[in-house]
């Protein structure tokens, strides 16, 4: 839930997950989200985990997504790809 009148910057999920190798991407994601929060905005990391599109991830979930960088099951997805990707089985079920 985004608090009233909160800034919601554009997501940089691709940079956090695909743009850097693991574990550097986890460090980057943590720092970016901390900077966003410090400025009074709400970080909105967007991704698909276990076939469910989500906005916002816990630290263990973010680390799991980041650890998949460079794997065949990690797909950079745009809006046009969502129906296709949501219909695919792209990852193994994961429990925190």
N, C-alpha and C positions, 0 to 999 in steps of 0.2 A: 504494500500500500504506500503510495506516495503522499507525504503530508501536503496539506494545502499550501499553495504558493511556493513550493519547492522547485528548484531548478532541476531539470532532468537532462543532462548532457547526452549527446549522441553516443551510442554504444561503441566501444573499441574492442569488442570480443575478438575480432579477427587478429588484432595486434597481440592480444594477450595469449591466444591459444595457438594460432597458426604462424604468427610473425616472428616468434622467437623460440629457440629450442628449450626443452625442459631441462633443468628446473629454473632457468633464467626467466621464463615466461610467468612462473608463479610469483617470483619476486616483483616483476614488473606489474602484474595485475594487482598485487597487494598494495604497491606504492601508488599506482594510478587511482585505485579506489579510495585510499586514504587521503590523497590530495583532493579528490572530488568532494569527499565528506568535509574536509577541513574548510573548503571554500563555501560550504553551506548547501551544496547540491547533493542529489541522491544518485549514487552510481547505479547504472542499469546494465549489468552484464547480461547479455541475451544469448541463449544457447539451447540446444536440444540434448536432454539427458534421458536415457532409457525411453526414447521415442516421444518425450513430452517437451514441447516448447516452453521455456521458462524465462522469466525476467528476474534476475537476482539469484545468487548461489551462495551457499554456506562455504566456509573456507575448505572443508574436506571435498565438497563437490567441485569447487574451483580447481583444487589441486588435481583431482581426478581428471577433469577435462583437460587441464594443461599437460598432464602426463601423457596424453594421447597424441600430442603434437607430432606430426610426421608419419603417423600410422595410416594404413589404408582405410581404417574405419573413421578417420577424422576428415570431415568434409566441410569446406567453407560454403555456407549456405546464404543465399539472398532470398528476398521475399518470393521471387518467382519459383525458387526451388523447394519451398516449404511443403507443398502437397506431395511432391515426389519423395522427398527425404522422409517425411513423416510416415509414408507408406512402406518404407524400407526398414529392414532390421539392420541397423548400422552398428550397434554395440551390444555387448553382453550386459545383462542386468547388473546394476551396481548398487550396493547398499553401503551407506556411510558407516 
